């Protein structure tokens, strides 16, 4: 088989990175001087890296992050934020996802909760976990519309089956509709066996219960999400600090 035929076969097998590296090696005298095992190992490494990058790109695209440049390495630990670097690094290990635990990020508007949530979500993607980022109002509207247009099972599964569901703007408004409370209750119950949630809220978790009119649903939702070890109060005014830096 000629080298041209080999390259064609590799591309038919969707091994484009191997095909490109094989072509490069054929044109590089130094590469051709290496052993077969060394050259083959180089091609496999490049193909694995390509596939890993493609998977990461798909995970990030499907996650729907609002801040695509967010990363744990760029989190600000300015004194007024009172963030614990050790806790952030522990969360970056994603062990809470494996244990199906929830994380609560609480703080005022502009404190940087959303950036922190995006950064933790991005880290989860890098480790191969599926992530979905949404805000509570959009999610409830999504489920309500799906209930009436015949796509409920598909839309519901898109929130239920991801390993990490990040819900921003949590309980900014009261939930007075029983069907919305039911959606939320069922989703949170189902996710106990699927993965973790990160909740971003301006409201202290002690005030969540009164925001949900259906008290039976409120009891269960708060029992699942308002308790547990991972609660971070995000302080400071990150949005104001960033705006001042841009002036």
Secondary structure by P-SEA (a helix, b strand, c coil): ccaaaaaaaaaaacaaaaaaaaaaaaaccccccccaaaaaaaaaaaaaaaaaaaaaaaaaaaacccccccccccccccccccccaaaaaaaaaccccccbbbbbbbbcccccaaaaaaaaaaaaaaabbbbbbbcaaaaaaaaaaaacccaaaaaaaaaccccbbbbccccccccccaaaaaaaaaaaaaacccbbbbbbcccccccccccccaaaaaaaaaaacccccccccccccaaaaaaaaac
